[in-house]
Amino acid sequence: MSIRHWDDEREDVIHSVTSYYFVGDKGEPVCYSVLPILWCEEPKVVDVDRKIFLQGFTSSGHQKVYKQVKAWKFDLSSFDQVKVEVLSKENKWIVLDEPRKIYEEIIRKIRLTLCCLRYLKRNPHASGSSLLSNVSPSFNRGTLSLKNDLMGHLTVQLNMIIR
């Protein structure tokens, strides 16, 4: 019978990370949205053009995390917030909790879009002003500032689709 040492088990499972950020293979900060999005629950073979690494700490704060990741997904069913996960090279899903402060602006527009989708999923007939007033407290910004951010982001996304 083999006995595993406690240190051997520390690396086994990482459920969630905090104070996280992503870097490319040259060390440049990137957003997880550059990774392919997976729409189904089962991890599958994903071809990634470049290497992206997740850095941060386990949510308990006891373990530093540095993992290569290859895809991401989101879950809008939570009542509190949007759940975003990344798929590690080992095919394990890791929940993204709080990002590193200097990294927040990079992912802000993705989170904003996901929060809008979550609200609209629950309130499909909501007005634009209702959407903005319900989403803006999550982003600590005024409604007008949030409206400008969202409209700018959606315009960029639509232009990319039209091309």
N, C-alpha and C positions, 0 to 999 in steps of 0.2 A: 504494500500500500504506500502510495506516495503522499507526502505531506507538503503542501505549498506554504511558503513563507508569506507573511502578511504583505511585505513589500512587493511581492510578485503580483498580488491582486490589486494594488493601487491603480494600475493603468487599465484594468479590465473594462470598466463601464463609465463613460462620461455621459450623464443624462442632459445636463444643461451647463451653459457658460455665462459668465458675467464679465464685465469690463473687457468685452471682446472687440476685435477688429479683424479685418482681412487684409492680407498682403499678397501680391503677385510673386512670381518666382524671382523677380529682380528687387523685391523688398518694397515696392510701391504700394500705397494704400489703394484698395479696390472695394467696390460694393459687391455684396453677394449676388446681386442681380445680374452680374456678368456670367454667372453659372447657369447651366440649363435648369429650367423649372420642371419638376416632376408632378404630374397631375394625379397619379395613382399612389396607393399606399406602399406597394411593393417596390423596394429598390431594384433597379434593373441596370444593365450595363449602360454606362453613360460615357460617351467620348467627350473629353474636355480638351479644347485646343491648347490651353495653358494651365499651369499649376497655380492653384489658389490655396492659401493656407489660412486657417482660423487660428487666431492667437487670443489668449485670455486666461481666465481662471475658472475652475469648477465653481458652481454657485455656492458651494460651501466655503470657497476661498482657500481650500487647503492644497489644491493641486494646480500647477501651471499647465495650460493646454496649448499644444502646438500640433495641429492636425491638418493634413491635406484633405480638402473637401472637393466634391465633384458635382453636387447638385443642391437644389433647395426646394422647399415646398412651404405652403402656408395653410393654416386652418382658421376659418372664419367662424366656427361654431361656438367658440368660447364667448361668454357674455361679457367678460371683463376686458379682454384685449385680443389682438390678433396674435396667434402663435406662429412663429417662423422657426423652421428647422433646417439644418444643413445635413447633407449626407456625407459621412466620412469615407475615406478611401477603403475602409474596412466594412462598408455597408451598414454603418450604425447611424441612426438619426440623433442629432444633438440639437436641443432647444436653445435658441438665442434669447437670453434674458436681457439684461441691460448692457448697452454698448459702452465702450470707453467714451468719455466726455468729448475728446477731440475728434471722435469718429461719428458722432451723432449727426452732423450736418450731411455727411456723405449718404447716409441711409434714410434721412428724413423724408424725402419725396416718395420712396418706396413704401415706408410705413404709413405715410399720409394716404396714399392710394389704397392700401390695404384696409385702413380704418374706414375710409369712405365706402369701400365695397362691403365691409361688415355691416355698416349702418344701413346701406341700401338693401342688403339682403334681408334685414329685419323689417325695413320700412320702404318697400318698393315704390310707394306712391308719394314719398316725402318730397317736399319742395327743396329747392337749392338753398334757401335761407335756413331751413330746418336742418339740412345736412351740415352746413357750415357751423351753425350754433351748437350742434351736438358733437362735432369733431374737434372744434377749436380748443376746448379746455384740455384735451389730451396733448396739445402741442404748445401750450403756454404762449400762444400768440393771439393777437386780436383777430376778429372775424375778417376784417378787410385785408389784413396782411395774409391770412390763411387763404382767402379767396384768390388773391393775386398769385400766391405760390402754386395753388392747385391749378388755376387756369394756365399759368405758364408751363407747368409740368404736363398737363393734358395736351396743350398745343404741341409741345415737343414730341410727345408720344404719337399723336395723330400724324404729324409730319413724317415720322419714321415709318409709319404703317403705309402712308400714301405713296412713298417713294418706291 
